[in-house]
Amino acid sequence: MLATWHWHIEISSKCTLGCPRCARQEVPDSLINTELNLEFFQRNFTQEFLLTNIEKITFCGDDGDPIYAHDLIPVIRYIKDIKPTIEIVIITNGSHKKSEWWHNLGNVLTGIDSVHFSIDGYDHASNQLYRINSNWDSIILGIIALRKHSNVQIVWATIAFRFNEDILENTKEYAKQLGVDRFQLTRSTKFAKIYPVYGPSDRLQPSDKFISTTERFEREITDFTFRTNPLPQINQELYEKNQYNDTVKPLCSIGNKGLYISAQGLLYPCCWVANRYSHNSEWQHIAKQFDLHKRNLQDSLNDNFWKTDFQSYKWQECQTKCNSTVVSEKYATEW
């Protein structure tokens, strides 16, 4: 059974950056730059559905950045007007927006919400080494504007790379001085040690202690303000309640990942199977039957597919990311 309390929505597949390990750069031929508008949300996320199902919405994409969606702020306002207790999470590179825009965003967010700034450097030059085409001054302006005008929680999120592993403590201290609530260090899998395709001399690969030891990225949180939310308890309850087979503990039945909707309006069980890499080619076809521009969300969730074929969890992402040997209680409930 799919957990409908948390949704991961790619409201825009557009982005100004050229991060080298992003699907935008690695599989550019199938990229479609598009976005979801307010009408899409009003039609699929009705008042009844929001009130009875949803506790959290994460705006983040496999390809795009949510702040480049024209209707991001109106969509959040629509959701909050119906159910103010829904937690909104926005994950962004934070570049190329003006102070007024951040002020307006902050006005629709509250203390239960969070904005995660994905920043991998200590200044403009170092951040550009991975976040190519980012703009440091506008990123810092965004953090300062949000801190000044909103009670929203702010997270500084850094992926460990070779070029920044020696300045992580300095970066963390700078983030604290800016008034962020948490510093998140991410240990990625996208290095040659795990994926040899990146070559024998992967210039981005950090020391082994900064590379994920599992099939997915790992997070280490430093909390400066201890403004935590109660929602992880839902993860805990579903993790204990669900029945699992011998090989897979599907995170889509727990909810920490969130059910995924792409910027094309296609419904997937998670963003992992939605990624446009070749091993997910079958899912690119499956998801076409769950096009929420043609078929509403509730009807798509009621489709017999989720109770039958999907229960095989035969796909590579299910077998690796949600393998029973990987999905411990901590893994399944910490997000």
C-alpha positions in Angstrom: 0.0 0.0 0.0 1.4 3.4 -1.0 1.9 5.9 1.8 0.0 9.1 0.7 1.0 11.3 3.6 4.2 12.6 2.0 4.5 13.8 -1.6 7.7 14.6 -3.5 6.8 16.9 -6.4 9.0 18.2 -9.2 7.1 21.3 -9.8 9.6 22.4 -12.4 12.2 20.5 -14.5 13.9 23.8 -15.3 17.2 24.7 -13.8 19.9 27.4 -14.4 22.8 25.2 -13.2 25.0 22.6 -15.0 25.9 20.2 -12.1 28.0 17.5 -13.8 26.4 14.5 -11.9 22.8 15.6 -12.4 20.6 13.8 -14.9 20.3 17.0 -16.8 23.9 16.7 -17.8 24.2 12.9 -17.9 21.1 12.1 -19.9 20.3 15.3 -21.7 18.6 13.9 -24.8 15.4 12.9 -23.0 15.2 16.0 -20.8 11.9 18.0 -21.2 11.9 21.5 -19.6 8.4 22.0 -18.3 6.6 22.8 -15.1 3.3 22.2 -13.2 0.9 25.1 -12.7 -1.6 26.1 -10.0 -4.5 24.6 -12.0 -2.8 21.2 -12.0 -2.6 21.2 -8.1 -6.2 22.5 -7.8 -7.4 19.6 -9.9 -5.4 16.8 -8.4 -4.8 17.9 -4.8 -8.4 18.8 -4.0 -9.4 20.1 -0.6 -10.7 16.6 0.4 -7.5 14.9 -0.6 -5.3 17.4 1.1 -7.3 17.3 4.4 -7.6 13.5 4.6 -4.2 12.4 3.2 -1.3 14.8 3.2 1.0 15.9 6.0 4.1 16.8 4.1 5.1 18.0 0.6 8.7 18.2 -0.6 9.3 20.4 -3.7 12.4 19.0 -5.4 13.2 17.4 -8.7 15.2 14.8 -10.5 15.9 17.4 -13.1 14.7 20.7 -12.0 14.7 23.3 -9.2 11.4 24.4 -7.7 12.2 28.1 -7.4 12.1 28.4 -11.2 8.4 27.3 -11.4 6.3 30.4 -12.0 3.5 29.1 -9.7 5.5 27.9 -6.8 4.4 30.6 -4.4 0.7 30.5 -5.5 0.7 26.7 -5.1 2.1 26.8 -1.6 -0.5 29.5 -0.7 -3.3 27.3 -2.1 -2.1 24.3 0.0 -1.6 26.3 3.2 -5.0 28.0 2.9 -6.7 24.6 2.9 -4.4 22.9 5.5 -1.9 25.1 7.3 -0.4 22.2 9.1 1.1 20.6 6.0 4.9 20.8 6.2 6.5 22.2 3.1 10.1 21.4 2.2 11.8 23.2 -0.7 15.2 22.0 -1.9 17.0 24.5 -4.1 20.3 25.7 -5.3 19.1 29.2 -4.4 20.5 31.2 -7.3 19.3 34.1 -9.3 16.4 35.3 -7.3 16.0 38.8 -5.8 15.3 39.7 -2.2 11.7 40.6 -2.9 11.0 37.1 -4.3 12.5 35.5 -1.1 10.4 37.8 1.0 7.2 36.8 -0.8 8.2 33.1 -0.4 8.8 33.5 3.3 5.4 35.1 3.7 3.6 31.8 2.7 5.9 29.6 4.8 5.8 29.0 8.6 8.0 27.6 11.3 7.1 24.0 10.4 8.4 24.4 6.9 12.0 24.4 5.6 14.1 25.6 2.7 17.2 23.6 2.0 19.9 25.5 0.1 22.2 23.1 -1.8 25.6 24.7 -1.4 28.8 22.8 -1.9 31.4 25.6 -1.5 32.6 28.3 0.9 32.5 31.1 -1.6 31.6 31.7 -5.3 34.7 30.1 -6.7 34.5 26.9 -4.7 30.7 26.5 -5.2 31.2 26.8 -8.9 33.3 23.7 -9.0 30.2 21.6 -8.8 27.2 24.0 -8.8 28.2 25.4 -12.2 26.4 28.6 -13.2 25.3 29.2 -9.6 25.4 32.8 -8.2 26.9 33.0 -4.7 25.7 36.6 -3.9 22.1 35.8 -4.7 22.2 32.5 -2.7 23.5 34.3 0.4 20.9 37.1 -0.2 18.2 34.5 -0.2 19.3 33.0 3.1 19.5 36.5 4.7 16.1 37.6 3.3 14.4 34.4 4.6 16.0 34.7 8.0 14.9 38.3 8.3 11.3 38.0 7.0 10.2 34.5 7.9 10.2 32.0 10.7 10.8 29.2 8.2 13.6 26.7 9.0 16.7 27.0 6.9 19.0 24.2 6.1 22.5 24.5 4.5 23.0 21.2 2.6 26.5 20.3 1.4 27.6 17.3 -0.6 31.1 16.1 0.3 33.6 16.4 -2.6 37.3 16.3 -2.9 37.5 20.0 -3.3 35.5 20.8 -0.2 36.2 18.1 2.3 39.0 20.1 4.0 36.8 23.2 4.5 33.6 21.5 5.8 34.1 22.8 9.4 34.6 26.4 8.1 31.6 26.1 5.9 29.5 24.8 8.8 30.6 27.7 11.0 29.8 30.3 8.3 26.3 28.7 7.8 25.7 29.0 11.6 26.7 32.7 11.5 24.1 33.3 8.8 21.5 32.0 11.1 20.6 28.7 9.5 18.9 26.1 11.6 20.8 23.0 10.4 23.9 22.0 8.5 23.4 18.9 6.4 26.4 16.9 5.2 25.5 14.5 2.4 27.7 11.5 1.5 26.9 10.7 -2.1 27.1 7.5 -4.1 27.9 9.2 -7.4 31.7 8.6 -7.5 34.0 6.2 -9.3 34.4 4.0 -6.3 30.7 3.0 -6.6 30.1 3.7 -10.3 33.3 3.0 -12.3 31.8 4.9 -15.3 33.2 8.1 -13.7 36.7 6.9 -14.5 39.9 5.9 -12.6 40.7 9.5 -11.7 37.4 10.9 -10.5 38.3 14.5 -9.7 35.1 15.0 -7.6 35.6 11.8 -5.4 36.4 12.6 -1.8 38.1 10.5 0.8 36.4 7.2 1.6 34.9 8.5 4.8 32.8 11.0 2.8 31.4 8.4 0.4 28.1 6.6 1.1 28.4 3.1 2.4 24.9 2.2 1.3 23.0 2.1 -2.1 21.7 5.7 -1.5 23.1 8.9 -0.2 23.6 9.3 3.6 23.0 12.4 5.7 24.7 13.8 8.8 22.8 16.6 10.5 24.3 19.3 12.8 21.4 21.0 14.5 21.9 24.6 15.6 18.4 25.5 16.8 16.7 22.1 17.5 13.4 23.1 15.8 12.3 19.6 15.0 9.0 18.4 13.6 6.9 15.5 14.8 6.3 13.9 11.3 9.1 11.3 11.5 6.7 9.5 14.0 4.5 8.6 11.0 7.5 6.9 9.4 8.0 4.9 12.6 4.3 3.9 12.8 4.2 2.7 9.2 7.5 0.9 9.4 6.2 -1.1 12.4 2.8 -1.7 10.9 3.7 -2.8 7.4 4.3 -6.4 6.3 7.4 -7.0 4.3 8.7 -9.8 2.1 12.1 -11.4 2.5 13.9 -9.2 -0.1 12.3 -5.7 -0.1 11.1 -3.2 2.4 9.5 -0.6 0.1 10.0 3.0 1.3 7.0 4.1 -0.7 4.8 2.2 1.8 6.4 4.1 4.7 6.6 7.6 3.2 10.0 8.9 4.1 10.9 9.4 0.4 7.4 10.6 -0.7 5.4 9.5 -3.7 6.8 11.3 -6.7 5.2 13.4 -9.4 7.4 14.6 -12.2 7.2 18.0 -13.9 5.4 16.2 -16.7 2.7 15.3 -14.3 3.5 11.6 -14.2 3.0 9.6 -11.0 5.8 7.3 -9.7 6.3 5.5 -6.4 9.5 7.4 -5.9 12.0 9.7 -7.6 14.5 6.9 -7.9 12.5 5.0 -10.5 11.6 8.3 -12.2 15.2 9.1 -12.9 15.8 9.1 -16.7 18.7 6.6 -16.7 18.5 3.6 -18.9 17.9 1.1 -16.1 14.6 2.8 -15.5 13.3 2.7 -19.1 10.4 0.4 -18.1 9.2 2.9 -15.6 9.1 5.7 -18.3 6.5 3.6 -20.0 4.6 2.5 -16.9 4.2 6.1 -15.7 2.4 7.1 -18.9 -0.7 5.4 -17.7 -0.6 7.7 -14.6 -0.4 11.0 -16.5 -2.2 13.3 -14.1 -3.0 15.7 -16.9 -5.3 13.0 -18.3 -6.3 11.1 -15.3 -6.8 12.4 -11.8 -4.6 11.6 -8.8 -7.2 9.6 -6.8 -8.1 7.5 -9.8 -4.4 6.8 -10.5 -3.8 5.7 -6.9 -6.8 3.4 -7.0 -5.4 1.6 -10.1 -5.1 -2.2 -9.7 -1.5 -2.0 -10.8 -0.3 -0.9 -7.3 -2.0 -4.0 -5.7 -0.7 -6.5 -8.3 2.3 -6.1 -10.6 3.9 -3.4 -8.5 4.0 -5.7 -5.5 6.8 -7.7 -7.3 9.3 -4.9 -6.6 11.3 -6.4 -9.4 13.0 -3.2 -10.6 16.6 -2.4 -10.0 15.9 0.6 -7.8 13.5 -1.4 -5.6 16.0 -4.3 -5.3 18.9 -2.0 -4.3 17.6 1.1 -2.5 14.8 -0.8 -0.7 16.6 -4.1 -0.2 15.8 -5.6 3.2 19.5 -5.8 3.9 19.7 -2.1 3.5 16.5 -0.8 4.9 17.0 -0.8 8.7 14.6 1.0 11.0 16.9 4.0 11.0 17.2 4.0 7.3 13.4 3.9 6.9 12.4 6.4 9.5 15.1 9.1 9.7 14.0 11.5 7.0 
